[in-house]
Amino acid sequence: MRFVVASSLVAALVLTAPLTPARAQVESREGIALQNQLYQLRQELKSVEDQLARGGGGSGSRLPAYAPPPQQSGGNELVTQLLTRVDALEDQVRQLRGQIDETQNQQHRLSDDLNKKIDDLAFQMQTPGKPSAPPMGGPAPTTLTPPPQAAARPAGPRTPEVALQEGNAALARRDYPAAEAAAREVLANRTSPRAYDAQFLLAQALAGEKQYPQAAVAYDDVYNRARTGTHAQDARLGLASSLTAINEKKAACDVLSRMQSEFPHLRPDVSAGVAATSAKAGCRG
């Protein structure tokens, strides 16, 4: 029966494995709305069929349900309209299910790729004798998060200096999507001399957006670009903080421990950050 199929499809939609928080809420609302409409149509159809079975409208003349008189044509039209609406809703349910399946597949691929990078990073932290290799040829490291589409770009292209200046200003006022967009704008040019600064801005923006797995990868890329660069200490501390946030506490403690030998003279603010992160991760010694 079409109603049973439609109801089952809607129930399956509502119980589908969670997607990203915002998208899951939208899909659930649509599924519930379709379920309510199907239920309402079923009630209306049942009422019309009961009326036809009684001979229609309480006229007192009981007619066979299989051979309604001409005056019942209006009721038959209503049944046809209701069935058409049900068919349309079933099509919407199938389309919605297809969209959910496609999004789930993308989510699974993204999660698998990200987990692999995090596992590789944690392994590198546990094997000090085999540091991760710096990027070859200077290409900008790729991250798994697409640039925010809501961030509007200016009419004309910005210079890397202007983009970084505006990106850091956005970071200071906690407009993390704008800061991320500015960083990616600079990184789009793989030969940009400001790619190092842009990568550090990207890592900070991702951490501000609480995208800690991506932030960990970005911070590690900053360090590998220039292990004695101006952002090296902050990048290592940012990596440890991001690893702690995703519960990779052992790897975070390894990073913090190695910082003592990597940077014999830590800046006071970095030293304070190391102590705070070490306590949060539960590091010993």
PyRosetta script that sets phi, psi and omega in degrees:
from pyrosetta import init, pose_from_sequence

init()
pose = pose_from_sequence("MRFVVASSLVAALVLTAPLTPARAQVESREGIALQNQLYQLRQELKSVEDQLARGGGGSGSRLPAYAPPPQQSGGNELVTQLLTRVDALEDQVRQLRGQIDETQNQQHRLSDDLNKKIDDLAFQMQTPGKPSAPPMGGPAPTTLTPPPQAAARPAGPRTPEVALQEGNAALARRDYPAAEAAAREVLANRTSPRAYDAQFLLAQALAGEKQYPQAAVAYDDVYNRARTGTHAQDARLGLASSLTAINEKKAACDVLSRMQSEFPHLRPDVSAGVAATSAKAGCRG")
pose.set_psi(1, 139.2)
pose.set_omega(1, -176.2)
pose.set_phi(2, -60.4)
pose.set_psi(2, -36.1)
pose.set_omega(2, -177.8)
pose.set_phi(3, -65.5)
pose.set_psi(3, -40.2)
pose.set_omega(3, -179.8)
pose.set_phi(4, -65.6)
pose.set_psi(4, -43.3)
pose.set_omega(4, 179.2)
pose.set_phi(5, -61.9)
pose.set_psi(5, -46.3)
pose.set_omega(5, -178.8)
pose.set_phi(6, -62.3)
pose.set_psi(6, -44.0)
pose.set_omega(6, -179.5)
pose.set_phi(7, -63.5)
pose.set_psi(7, -39.6)
pose.set_omega(7, 179.3)
pose.set_phi(8, -64.5)
pose.set_psi(8, -40.6)
pose.set_omega(8, 178.8)
pose.set_phi(9, -63.4)
pose.set_psi(9, -42.8)
pose.set_omega(9, -179.5)
pose.set_phi(10, -65.2)
pose.set_psi(10, -42.1)
pose.set_omega(10, 178.6)
pose.set_phi(11, -62.2)
pose.set_psi(11, -38.7)
pose.set_omega(11, 177.5)
pose.set_phi(12, -63.6)
pose.set_psi(12, -37.1)
pose.set_omega(12, 178.5)
pose.set_phi(13, -63.8)
pose.set_psi(13, -44.5)
pose.set_omega(13, -176.5)
pose.set_phi(14, -65.9)
pose.set_psi(14, -31.6)
pose.set_omega(14, -176.5)
pose.set_phi(15, -95.0)
pose.set_psi(15, 8.4)
pose.set_omega(15, -180.0)
pose.set_phi(16, -60.5)
pose.set_psi(16, 147.9)
pose.set_omega(16, 178.3)
pose.set_phi(17, -54.4)
pose.set_psi(17, 144.4)
pose.set_omega(17, -173.8)
pose.set_phi(18, -64.6)
pose.set_psi(18, 142.8)
pose.set_omega(18, 171.8)
pose.set_phi(19, -99.3)
pose.set_psi(19, -154.0)
pose.set_omega(19, 173.2)
pose.set_phi(20, -64.4)
pose.set_psi(20, 148.8)
pose.set_omega(20, -172.9)
pose.set_phi(21, -51.4)
pose.set_psi(21, -48.7)
pose.set_omega(21, -175.7)
pose.set_phi(22, -65.3)
pose.set_psi(22, -45.3)
pose.set_omega(22, -176.7)
pose.set_phi(23, -68.7)
pose.set_psi(23, -37.7)
pose.set_omega(23, 179.5)
pose.set_phi(24, -60.2)
pose.set_psi(24, -40.0)
pose.set_omega(24, 179.2)
pose.set_phi(25, -64.1)
pose.set_psi(25, -42.3)
pose.set_omega(25, -179.0)
pose.set_phi(26, -63.7)
pose.set_psi(26, -48.3)
pose.set_omega(26, -177.6)
pose.set_phi(27, -63.9)
pose.set_psi(27, -38.7)
pose.set_omega(27, 179.7)
pose.set_phi(28, -63.7)
pose.set_psi(28, -43.3)
pose.set_omega(28, 179.5)
pose.set_phi(29, -61.1)
pose.set_psi(29, -44.0)
pose.set_omega(29, -179.2)
pose.set_phi(30, -64.5)
pose.set_psi(30, -41.9)
pose.set_omega(30, 179.3)
pose.set_phi(31, -62.9)
pose.set_psi(31, -44.1)
pose.set_omega(31, 179.5)
pose.set_phi(32, -64.0)
pose.set_psi(32, -40.9)
pose.set_omega(32, -180.0)
pose.set_phi(33, -62.6)
pose.set_psi(33, -43.1)
pose.set_omega(33, 178.1)
pose.set_phi(34, -64.4)
pose.set_psi(34, -38.5)
pose.set_omega(34, 179.0)
pose.set_phi(35, -63.4)
pose.set_psi(35, -42.9)
pose.set_omega(35, 178.6)
pose.set_phi(36, -63.2)
pose.set_psi(36, -41.8)
pose.set_omega(36, 179.7)
pose.set_phi(37, -64.7)
pose.set_psi(37, -41.8)
pose.set_omega(37, 178.3)
pose.set_phi(38, -62.4)
pose.set_psi(38, -41.5)
pose.set_omega(38, 179.1)
pose.set_phi(39, -62.6)
pose.set_psi(39, -44.0)
pose.set_omega(39, 179.8)
pose.set_phi(40, -62.9)
pose.set_psi(40, -42.9)
pose.set_omega(40, 178.8)
pose.set_phi(41, -63.9)
pose.set_psi(41, -38.0)
pose.set_omega(41, 178.5)
pose.set_phi(42, -62.8)
pose.set_psi(42, -41.1)
pose.set_omega(42, 178.4)
pose.set_phi(43, -64.9)
pose.set_psi(43, -43.3)
pose.set_omega(43, 179.6)
pose.set_phi(44, -63.7)
pose.set_psi(44, -42.9)
pose.set_omega(44, -179.8)
pose.set_phi(45, -64.2)
pose.set_psi(45, -41.0)
pose.set_omega(45, 178.9)
pose.set_phi(46, -62.9)
pose.set_psi(46, -40.5)
pose.set_omega(46, 179.4)
pose.set_phi(47, -63.6)
pose.set_psi(47, -42.5)
pose.set_omega(47, 179.8)
pose.set_phi(48, -66.3)
pose.set_psi(48, -42.7)
pose.set_omega(48, 179.7)
pose.set_phi(49, -63.5)
pose.set_psi(49, -38.8)
pose.set_omega(49, 176.6)
pose.set_phi(50, -62.8)
pose.set_psi(50, -40.6)
pose.set_omega(50, 180.0)
pose.set_phi(51, -64.6)
pose.set_psi(51, -42.1)
pose.set_omega(51, 178.6)
pose.set_phi(52, -65.8)
pose.set_psi(52, -37.8)
pose.set_omega(52, 180.0)
pose.set_phi(53, -65.5)
pose.set_psi(53, -30.0)
pose.set_omega(53, 178.6)
pose.set_phi(54, -84.0)
pose.set_psi(54, -1.5)
pose.set_omega(54, -178.9)
pose.set_phi(55, 98.8)
pose.set_psi(55, -2.0)
pose.set_omega(55, 172.9)
pose.set_phi(56, 85.8)
pose.set_psi(56, 121.9)
pose.set_omega(56, 167.1)
pose.set_phi(57, 61.2)
pose.set_psi(57, 19.5)
pose.set_omega(57, 176.2)
pose.set_phi(58, 68.1)
pose.set_psi(58, 31.0)
pose.set_omega(58, -177.0)
pose.set_phi(59, -76.6)
pose.set_psi(59, -14.1)
pose.set_omega(59, 177.3)
pose.set_phi(60, 92.3)
pose.set_psi(60, -15.9)
pose.set_omega(60, 179.0)
pose.set_phi(61, -94.8)
pose.set_psi(61, 106.0)
pose.set_omega(61, -177.1)
pose.set_phi(62, -80.7)
pose.set_psi(62, 117.7)
pose.set_omega(62, -177.5)
pose.set_phi(63, -110.7)
pose.set_psi(63, 152.3)
pose.set_omega(63, 176.9)
pose.set_phi(64, -63.4)
pose.set_psi(64, 138.5)
pose.set_omega(64, -178.4)
pose.set_phi(65, -65.5)
pose.set_psi(65, -25.1)
pose.set_omega(65, -175.6)
pose.set_phi(66, -87.0)
pose.set_psi(66, -10.5)
pose.set_omega(66, -179.0)
pose.set_phi(67, -138.0)
pose.set_psi(67, 71.2)
pose.set_omega(67, -178.5)
pose.set_phi(68, -69.9)
pose.set_psi(68, 147.6)
pose.set_omega(68, 177.6)
pose.set_phi(69, -71.5)
pose.set_psi(69, 170.3)
pose.set_omega(69, -177.3)
pose.set_phi(70, -56.9)
pose.set_psi(70, -33.7)
pose.set_omega(70, -176.8)
pose.set_phi(71, -69.4)
pose.set_psi(71, -7.9)
pose.set_omega(71, 178.4)
pose.set_phi(72, -89.3)
pose.set_psi(72, 3.2)
pose.set_omega(72, -177.0)
pose.set_phi(73, -59.5)
pose.set_psi(73, -32.7)
pose.set_omega(73, 177.9)
pose.set_phi(74, -61.9)
pose.set_psi(74, -40.9)
pose.set_omega(74, 178.4)
pose.set_phi(75, -66.0)
pose.set_psi(75, -40.1)
pose.set_omega(75, 178.1)
pose.set_phi(76, -63.8)
pose.set_psi(76, -37.8)
pose.set_omega(76, 177.1)
pose.set_phi(77, -62.3)
pose.set_psi(77, -39.5)
pose.set_omega(77, 179.7)
pose.set_phi(78, -64.1)
pose.set_psi(78, -40.9)
pose.set_omega(78, 177.7)
pose.set_phi(79, -61.3)
pose.set_psi(79, -43.3)
pose.set_omega(79, 179.3)
pose.set_phi(80, -61.8)
pose.set_psi(80, -42.0)
pose.set_omega(80, 178.9)
pose.set_phi(81, -63.2)
pose.set_psi(81, -41.7)
pose.set_omega(81, -179.9)
pose.set_phi(82, -64.5)
pose.set_psi(82, -41.3)
pose.set_omega(82, 178.7)
pose.set_phi(83, -65.0)
pose.set_psi(83, -36.8)
pose.set_omega(83, 177.1)
pose.set_phi(84, -63.6)
pose.set_psi(84, -41.7)
pose.set_omega(84, 178.4)
pose.set_phi(85, -64.1)
pose.set_psi(85, -39.2)
pose.set_omega(85, 178.3)
pose.set_phi(86, -63.2)
pose.set_psi(86, -42.9)
pose.set_omega(86, 178.2)
pose.set_phi(87, -60.3)
pose.set_psi(87, -41.4)
pose.set_omega(87, 179.4)
pose.set_phi(88, -63.8)
pose.set_psi(88, -40.6)
pose.set_omega(88, 179.2)
pose.set_phi(89, -67.0)
pose.set_psi(89, -37.1)
pose.set_omega(89, 177.5)
pose.set_phi(90, -63.8)
pose.set_psi(90, -38.2)
pose.set_omega(90, 176.1)
pose.set_phi(91, -62.4)
pose.set_psi(91, -41.4)
pose.set_omega(91, 177.8)
pose.set_phi(92, -62.5)
pose.set_psi(92, -39.8)
pose.set_omega(92, 178.9)
pose.set_phi(93, -62.1)
pose.set_psi(93, -44.2)
pose.set_omega(93, -179.9)
pose.set_phi(94, -64.4)
pose.set_psi(94, -40.9)
pose.set_omega(94, 178.5)
pose.set_phi(95, -64.6)
pose.set_psi(95, -41.6)
pose.set_omega(95, 180.0)
pose.set_phi(96, -64.8)
pose.set_psi(96, -39.8)
pose.set_omega(96, 178.7)
pose.set_phi(97, -63.8)
pose.set_psi(97, -40.2)
pose.set_omega(97, 177.9)
pose.set_phi(98, -62.6)
pose.set_psi(98, -40.9)
pose.set_omega(98, 178.1)
pose.set_phi(99, -64.2)
pose.set_psi(99, -40.6)
pose.set_omega(99, 180.0)
pose.set_phi(100, -65.2)
pose.set_psi(100, -43.5)
pose.set_omega(100, 179.3)
pose.set_phi(101, -61.3)
pose.set_psi(101, -42.4)
pose.set_omega(101, -179.9)
pose.set_phi(102, -64.4)
pose.set_psi(102, -42.3)
pose.set_omega(102, 180.0)
pose.set_phi(103, -66.9)
pose.set_psi(103, -38.1)
pose.set_omega(103, 178.0)
pose.set_phi(104, -63.2)
pose.set_psi(104, -41.3)
pose.set_omega(104, 179.1)
pose.set_phi(105, -62.6)
pose.set_psi(105, -42.4)
pose.set_omega(105, 177.4)
pose.set_phi(106, -63.6)
pose.set_psi(106, -40.6)
pose.set_omega(106, 179.7)
pose.set_phi(107, -63.2)
pose.set_psi(107, -41.0)
pose.set_omega(107, -179.7)
pose.set_phi(108, -66.2)
pose.set_psi(108, -42.1)
pose.set_omega(108, 178.8)
pose.set_phi(109, -64.0)
pose.set_psi(109, -42.4)
pose.set_omega(109, 179.0)
pose.set_phi(110, -62.9)
pose.set_psi(110, -43.3)
pose.set_omega(110, -179.5)
pose.set_phi(111, -64.9)
pose.set_psi(111, -41.3)
pose.set_omega(111, 179.5)
pose.set_phi(112, -63.2)
pose.set_psi(112, -44.4)
pose.set_omega(112, 179.6)
pose.set_phi(113, -62.9)
pose.set_psi(113, -42.9)
pose.set_omega(113, -177.8)
pose.set_phi(114, -68.2)
pose.set_psi(114, -42.0)
pose.set_omega(114, 178.8)
pose.set_phi(115, -62.6)
pose.set_psi(115, -36.3)
pose.set_omega(115, 178.6)
pose.set_phi(116, -64.6)
pose.set_psi(116, -43.1)
pose.set_omega(116, 179.8)
pose.set_phi(117, -65.4)
pose.set_psi(117, -39.2)
pose.set_omega(117, 178.6)
pose.set_phi(118, -66.1)
pose.set_psi(118, -41.7)
pose.set_omega(118, 178.2)
pose.set_phi(119, -62.9)
pose.set_psi(119, -42.5)
pose.set_omega(119, 178.0)
pose.set_phi(120, -62.5)
pose.set_psi(120, -40.6)
pose.set_omega(120, -179.1)
pose.set_phi(121, -66.5)
pose.set_psi(121, -43.0)
pose.set_omega(121, 178.5)
pose.set_phi(122, -63.4)
pose.set_psi(122, -37.9)
pose.set_omega(122, 178.2)
pose.set_phi(123, -64.6)
pose.set_psi(123, -40.4)
pose.set_omega(123, 178.5)
pose.set_phi(124, -63.3)
pose.set_psi(124, -36.0)
pose.set_omega(124, 179.6)
pose.set_phi(125, -67.7)
pose.set_psi(125, -28.2)
pose.set_omega(125, -178.2)
pose.set_phi(126, -89.2)
pose.set_psi(126, -5.1)
pose.set_omega(126, 178.8)
pose.set_phi(127, -124.4)
pose.set_psi(127, 80.1)
pose.set_omega(127, -175.8)
pose.set_phi(128, -58.9)
pose.set_psi(128, -27.4)
pose.set_omega(128, -176.7)
pose.set_phi(129, -75.6)
pose.set_psi(129, -5.2)
pose.set_omega(129, -177.8)
pose.set_phi(130, -130.8)
pose.set_psi(130, 78.6)
pose.set_omega(130, -178.2)
pose.set_phi(131, -67.4)
pose.set_psi(131, 154.5)
pose.set_omega(131, 179.2)
pose.set_phi(132, -69.1)
pose.set_psi(132, 144.4)
pose.set_omega(132, -175.8)
pose.set_phi(133, -77.5)
pose.set_psi(133, 140.3)
pose.set_omega(133, 177.5)
pose.set_phi(134, -70.6)
pose.set_psi(134, 160.0)
pose.set_omega(134, -179.7)
pose.set_phi(135, -60.7)
pose.set_psi(135, 142.3)
pose.set_omega(135, -179.5)
pose.set_phi(136, -93.6)
pose.set_psi(136, 138.8)
pose.set_omega(136, 173.8)
pose.set_phi(137, 73.1)
pose.set_psi(137, 2.8)
pose.set_omega(137, 176.3)
pose.set_phi(138, 77.6)
pose.set_psi(138, 13.9)
pose.set_omega(138, 179.1)
pose.set_phi(139, -70.3)
pose.set_psi(139, 150.1)
pose.set_omega(139, -180.0)
pose.set_phi(140, -70.0)
pose.set_psi(140, 131.6)
pose.set_omega(140, 179.4)
pose.set_phi(141, -64.0)
pose.set_psi(141, 140.9)
pose.set_omega(141, -179.9)
pose.set_phi(142, -92.2)
pose.set_psi(142, 143.5)
pose.set_omega(142, 174.8)
pose.set_phi(143, -117.9)
pose.set_psi(143, 168.3)
pose.set_omega(143, -171.6)
pose.set_phi(144, -91.0)
pose.set_psi(144, -7.5)
pose.set_omega(144, -177.9)
pose.set_phi(145, -97.0)
pose.set_psi(145, 123.5)
pose.set_omega(145, 178.9)
pose.set_phi(146, -68.6)
pose.set_psi(146, 154.2)
pose.set_omega(146, 179.5)
pose.set_phi(147, -63.8)
pose.set_psi(147, 143.7)
pose.set_omega(147, -179.3)
pose.set_phi(148, -62.5)
pose.set_psi(148, 126.5)
pose.set_omega(148, -176.9)
pose.set_phi(149, -78.5)
pose.set_psi(149, -17.3)
pose.set_omega(149, -177.8)
pose.set_phi(150, -76.3)
pose.set_psi(150, -19.8)
pose.set_omega(150, -177.3)
pose.set_phi(151, -76.4)
pose.set_psi(151, 116.1)
pose.set_omega(151, -178.0)
pose.set_phi(152, -82.9)
pose.set_psi(152, 138.4)
pose.set_omega(152, 178.3)
pose.set_phi(153, -94.9)
pose.set_psi(153, 152.7)
pose.set_omega(153, 179.3)
pose.set_phi(154, -66.8)
pose.set_psi(154, 164.3)
pose.set_omega(154, -176.3)
pose.set_phi(155, -60.6)
pose.set_psi(155, -42.8)
pose.set_omega(155, 179.8)
pose.set_phi(156, -105.9)
pose.set_psi(156, 155.6)
pose.set_omega(156, 179.6)
pose.set_phi(157, -66.1)
pose.set_psi(157, 140.4)
pose.set_omega(157, 177.5)
pose.set_phi(158, -90.3)
pose.set_psi(158, 150.2)
pose.set_omega(158, 171.8)
pose.set_phi(159, -72.9)
pose.set_psi(159, 156.8)
pose.set_omega(159, 178.5)
pose.set_phi(160, -55.7)
pose.set_psi(160, -37.4)
pose.set_omega(160, -179.5)
pose.set_phi(161, -64.0)
pose.set_psi(161, -45.2)
pose.set_omega(161, 179.9)
pose.set_phi(162, -66.1)
pose.set_psi(162, -42.1)
pose.set_omega(162, 179.9)
pose.set_phi(163, -61.1)
pose.set_psi(163, -43.0)
pose.set_omega(163, 179.6)
pose.set_phi(164, -68.8)
pose.set_psi(164, -38.6)
pose.set_omega(164, 178.9)
pose.set_phi(165, -62.2)
pose.set_psi(165, -46.6)
pose.set_omega(165, 179.5)
pose.set_phi(166, -70.3)
pose.set_psi(166, -34.0)
pose.set_omega(166, 177.6)
pose.set_phi(167, -66.0)
pose.set_psi(167, -42.0)
pose.set_omega(167, 177.7)
pose.set_phi(168, -68.2)
pose.set_psi(168, -33.6)
pose.set_omega(168, 175.7)
pose.set_phi(169, -65.4)
pose.set_psi(169, -40.6)
pose.set_omega(169, 176.9)
pose.set_phi(170, -64.6)
pose.set_psi(170, -38.7)
pose.set_omega(170, 177.8)
pose.set_phi(171, -62.8)
pose.set_psi(171, -39.8)
pose.set_omega(171, -179.1)
pose.set_phi(172, -65.1)
pose.set_psi(172, -32.8)
pose.set_omega(172, 178.9)
pose.set_phi(173, -95.8)
pose.set_psi(173, 12.8)
pose.set_omega(173, 175.5)
pose.set_phi(174, 65.4)
pose.set_psi(174, 28.6)
pose.set_omega(174, 172.0)
pose.set_phi(175, -91.5)
pose.set_psi(175, 75.9)
pose.set_omega(175, -171.4)
pose.set_phi(176, -65.7)
pose.set_psi(176, -38.1)
pose.set_omega(176, 176.6)
pose.set_phi(177, -60.4)
pose.set_psi(177, -39.6)
pose.set_omega(177, 178.8)
pose.set_phi(178, -67.0)
pose.set_psi(178, -39.0)
pose.set_omega(178, 177.9)
pose.set_phi(179, -64.6)
pose.set_psi(179, -41.4)
pose.set_omega(179, 178.4)
pose.set_phi(180, -63.1)
pose.set_psi(180, -43.3)
pose.set_omega(180, -179.5)
pose.set_phi(181, -62.1)
pose.set_psi(181, -40.6)
pose.set_omega(181, 179.3)
pose.set_phi(182, -64.6)
pose.set_psi(182, -42.0)
pose.set_omega(182, 179.4)
pose.set_phi(183, -63.0)
pose.set_psi(183, -44.4)
pose.set_omega(183, -179.5)
pose.set_phi(184, -67.1)
pose.set_psi(184, -30.4)
pose.set_omega(184, 177.5)
pose.set_phi(185, -62.1)
pose.set_psi(185, -41.7)
pose.set_omega(185, 178.5)
pose.set_phi(186, -71.3)
pose.set_psi(186, -41.2)
pose.set_omega(186, -177.6)
pose.set_phi(187, -69.4)
pose.set_psi(187, -16.4)
pose.set_omega(187, 178.0)
pose.set_phi(188, -62.3)
pose.set_psi(188, -27.3)
pose.set_omega(188, 174.6)
pose.set_phi(189, -93.0)
pose.set_psi(189, 103.8)
pose.set_omega(189, -171.9)
pose.set_phi(190, -66.1)
pose.set_psi(190, -19.6)
pose.set_omega(190, -179.3)
pose.set_phi(191, -102.2)
pose.set_psi(191, 12.4)
pose.set_omega(191, -178.2)
pose.set_phi(192, -64.6)
pose.set_psi(192, 132.9)
pose.set_omega(192, 177.7)
pose.set_phi(193, -69.9)
pose.set_psi(193, -11.1)
pose.set_omega(193, 179.8)
pose.set_phi(194, -102.4)
pose.set_psi(194, 16.1)
pose.set_omega(194, -178.1)
pose.set_phi(195, -62.8)
pose.set_psi(195, -35.3)
pose.set_omega(195, -180.0)
pose.set_phi(196, -61.5)
pose.set_psi(196, -48.1)
pose.set_omega(196, 178.9)
pose.set_phi(197, -65.9)
pose.set_psi(197, -37.3)
pose.set_omega(197, -179.8)
pose.set_phi(198, -66.7)
pose.set_psi(198, -37.3)
pose.set_omega(198, 178.7)
pose.set_phi(199, -64.9)
pose.set_psi(199, -38.4)
pose.set_omega(199, 178.0)
pose.set_phi(200, -67.3)
pose.set_psi(200, -40.3)
pose.set_omega(200, 176.7)
pose.set_phi(201, -62.3)
pose.set_psi(201, -40.6)
pose.set_omega(201, 178.4)
pose.set_phi(202, -61.5)
pose.set_psi(202, -44.1)
pose.set_omega(202, 180.0)
pose.set_phi(203, -61.5)
pose.set_psi(203, -42.9)
pose.set_omega(203, 179.5)
pose.set_phi(204, -64.9)
pose.set_psi(204, -41.4)
pose.set_omega(204, -179.4)
pose.set_phi(205, -64.6)
pose.set_psi(205, -42.8)
pose.set_omega(205, 179.0)
pose.set_phi(206, -63.7)
pose.set_psi(206, -39.8)
pose.set_omega(206, 177.0)
pose.set_phi(207, -64.8)
pose.set_psi(207, -39.6)
pose.set_omega(207, 177.7)
pose.set_phi(208, -63.5)
pose.set_psi(208, -31.9)
pose.set_omega(208, 177.8)
pose.set_phi(209, -83.3)
pose.set_psi(209, 3.2)
pose.set_omega(209, -179.5)
pose.set_phi(210, 63.8)
pose.set_psi(210, 26.7)
pose.set_omega(210, 172.3)
pose.set_phi(211, -92.4)
pose.set_psi(211, 69.1)
pose.set_omega(211, -168.9)
pose.set_phi(212, -65.4)
pose.set_psi(212, -38.3)
pose.set_omega(212, 177.3)
pose.set_phi(213, -60.4)
pose.set_psi(213, -44.8)
pose.set_omega(213, 178.0)
pose.set_phi(214, -66.8)
pose.set_psi(214, -36.5)
pose.set_omega(214, 179.0)
pose.set_phi(215, -64.0)
pose.set_psi(215, -39.5)
pose.set_omega(215, 179.3)
pose.set_phi(216, -60.7)
pose.set_psi(216, -44.5)
pose.set_omega(216, 178.7)
pose.set_phi(217, -64.1)
pose.set_psi(217, -41.7)
pose.set_omega(217, -178.8)
pose.set_phi(218, -65.6)
pose.set_psi(218, -42.4)
pose.set_omega(218, 178.1)
pose.set_phi(219, -63.2)
pose.set_psi(219, -39.8)
pose.set_omega(219, 179.1)
pose.set_phi(220, -65.2)
pose.set_psi(220, -36.1)
pose.set_omega(220, 176.7)
pose.set_phi(221, -64.5)
pose.set_psi(221, -37.9)
pose.set_omega(221, 177.9)
pose.set_phi(222, -60.4)
pose.set_psi(222, -47.5)
pose.set_omega(222, -178.4)
pose.set_phi(223, -63.0)
pose.set_psi(223, -41.8)
pose.set_omega(223, -178.0)
pose.set_phi(224, -71.0)
pose.set_psi(224, -23.2)
pose.set_omega(224, 176.3)
pose.set_phi(225, -67.0)
pose.set_psi(225, -40.5)
pose.set_omega(225, -178.5)
pose.set_phi(226, -155.5)
pose.set_psi(226, 98.1)
pose.set_omega(226, -173.4)
pose.set_phi(227, -73.5)
pose.set_psi(227, -10.3)
pose.set_omega(227, 174.0)
pose.set_phi(228, -122.6)
pose.set_psi(228, 19.5)
pose.set_omega(228, -178.1)
pose.set_phi(229, -74.2)
pose.set_psi(229, 177.2)
pose.set_omega(229, -176.4)
pose.set_phi(230, -66.5)
pose.set_psi(230, -23.3)
pose.set_omega(230, -178.7)
pose.set_phi(231, -104.1)
pose.set_psi(231, 7.6)
pose.set_omega(231, -173.2)
pose.set_phi(232, -61.7)
pose.set_psi(232, -48.5)
pose.set_omega(232, -179.0)
pose.set_phi(233, -62.2)
pose.set_psi(233, -45.3)
pose.set_omega(233, -179.6)
pose.set_phi(234, -65.4)
pose.set_psi(234, -35.0)
pose.set_omega(234, -179.8)
pose.set_phi(235, -66.2)
pose.set_psi(235, -41.8)
pose.set_omega(235, 178.9)
pose.set_phi(236, -66.1)
pose.set_psi(236, -41.6)
pose.set_omega(236, 177.7)
pose.set_phi(237, -65.4)
pose.set_psi(237, -41.4)
pose.set_omega(237, 177.6)
pose.set_phi(238, -62.6)
pose.set_psi(238, -38.4)
pose.set_omega(238, 177.1)
pose.set_phi(239, -62.1)
pose.set_psi(239, -46.5)
pose.set_omega(239, 179.8)
pose.set_phi(240, -62.3)
pose.set_psi(240, -41.4)
pose.set_omega(240, 179.7)
pose.set_phi(241, -64.8)
pose.set_psi(241, -41.7)
pose.set_omega(241, -179.7)
pose.set_phi(242, -67.4)
pose.set_psi(242, -40.7)
pose.set_omega(242, 177.0)
pose.set_phi(243, -63.2)
pose.set_psi(243, -38.5)
pose.set_omega(243, 176.9)
pose.set_phi(244, -62.9)
pose.set_psi(244, -39.8)
pose.set_omega(244, -178.0)
pose.set_phi(245, -65.2)
pose.set_psi(245, -28.1)
pose.set_omega(245, 178.8)
pose.set_phi(246, -101.1)
pose.set_psi(246, 17.6)
pose.set_omega(246, 173.6)
pose.set_phi(247, 68.7)
pose.set_psi(247, 22.3)
pose.set_omega(247, 171.7)
pose.set_phi(248, -93.6)
pose.set_psi(248, 63.5)
pose.set_omega(248, -169.9)
pose.set_phi(249, -71.3)
pose.set_psi(249, -34.8)
pose.set_omega(249, 179.3)
pose.set_phi(250, -64.2)
pose.set_psi(250, -44.4)
pose.set_omega(250, 178.0)
pose.set_phi(251, -63.6)
pose.set_psi(251, -37.9)
pose.set_omega(251, 178.6)
pose.set_phi(252, -62.9)
pose.set_psi(252, -42.6)
pose.set_omega(252, 179.3)
pose.set_phi(253, -65.1)
pose.set_psi(253, -36.0)
pose.set_omega(253, 176.9)
pose.set_phi(254, -62.3)
pose.set_psi(254, -42.2)
pose.set_omega(254, 178.5)
pose.set_phi(255, -62.2)
pose.set_psi(255, -47.0)
pose.set_omega(255, -178.4)
pose.set_phi(256, -63.3)
pose.set_psi(256, -39.1)
pose.set_omega(256, -180.0)
pose.set_phi(257, -65.3)
pose.set_psi(257, -40.5)
pose.set_omega(257, -178.3)
pose.set_phi(258, -72.9)
pose.set_psi(258, -21.2)
pose.set_omega(258, 179.5)
pose.set_phi(259, -62.0)
pose.set_psi(259, -30.2)
pose.set_omega(259, -179.2)
pose.set_phi(260, -62.9)
pose.set_psi(260, -35.9)
pose.set_omega(260, 179.0)
pose.set_phi(261, -88.1)
pose.set_psi(261, -30.0)
pose.set_omega(261, 179.8)
pose.set_phi(262, -71.4)
pose.set_psi(262, -35.0)
pose.set_omega(262, -178.0)
pose.set_phi(263, -130.6)
pose.set_psi(263, 88.0)
pose.set_omega(263, -178.9)
pose.set_phi(264, -59.2)
pose.set_psi(264, -26.7)
pose.set_omega(264, -178.2)
pose.set_phi(265, -121.4)
pose.set_psi(265, 83.6)
pose.set_omega(265, 178.7)
pose.set_phi(266, -72.8)
pose.set_psi(266, 144.3)
pose.set_omega(266, 173.5)
pose.set_phi(267, -65.2)
pose.set_psi(267, 149.5)
pose.set_omega(267, -178.3)
pose.set_phi(268, -56.1)
pose.set_psi(268, -42.3)
pose.set_omega(268, -178.6)
pose.set_phi(269, -68.0)
pose.set_psi(269, -35.4)
pose.set_omega(269, 177.3)
pose.set_phi(270, -69.7)
pose.set_psi(270, -40.0)
pose.set_omega(270, 178.4)
pose.set_phi(271, -60.5)
pose.set_psi(271, -41.1)
pose.set_omega(271, 177.6)
pose.set_phi(272, -65.5)
pose.set_psi(272, -38.7)
pose.set_omega(272, 177.7)
pose.set_phi(273, -65.7)
pose.set_psi(273, -37.5)
pose.set_omega(273, 177.2)
pose.set_phi(274, -61.9)
pose.set_psi(274, -44.3)
pose.set_omega(274, -179.9)
pose.set_phi(275, -63.1)
pose.set_psi(275, -43.4)
pose.set_omega(275, -178.8)
pose.set_phi(276, -66.7)
pose.set_psi(276, -43.5)
pose.set_omega(276, -179.5)
pose.set_phi(277, -68.4)
pose.set_psi(277, -37.2)
pose.set_omega(277, 177.8)
pose.set_phi(278, -61.6)
pose.set_psi(278, -41.9)
pose.set_omega(278, 178.5)
pose.set_phi(279, -66.3)
pose.set_psi(279, -39.8)
pose.set_omega(279, -179.2)
pose.set_phi(280, -66.8)
pose.set_psi(280, -36.5)
pose.set_omega(280, -179.8)
pose.set_phi(281, -82.1)
pose.set_psi(281, -10.4)
pose.set_omega(281, -179.2)
pose.set_phi(282, 73.1)
pose.set_psi(282, 34.7)
pose.set_omega(282, -179.3)
pose.set_phi(283, -71.9)
pose.set_psi(283, 147.1)
pose.set_omega(283, 178.4)
pose.set_phi(284, -98.2)
pose.set_psi(284, 143.7)
pose.set_omega(284, 177.7)
pose.set_phi(285, 71.8)
pose.dump_pdb("model.pdb")
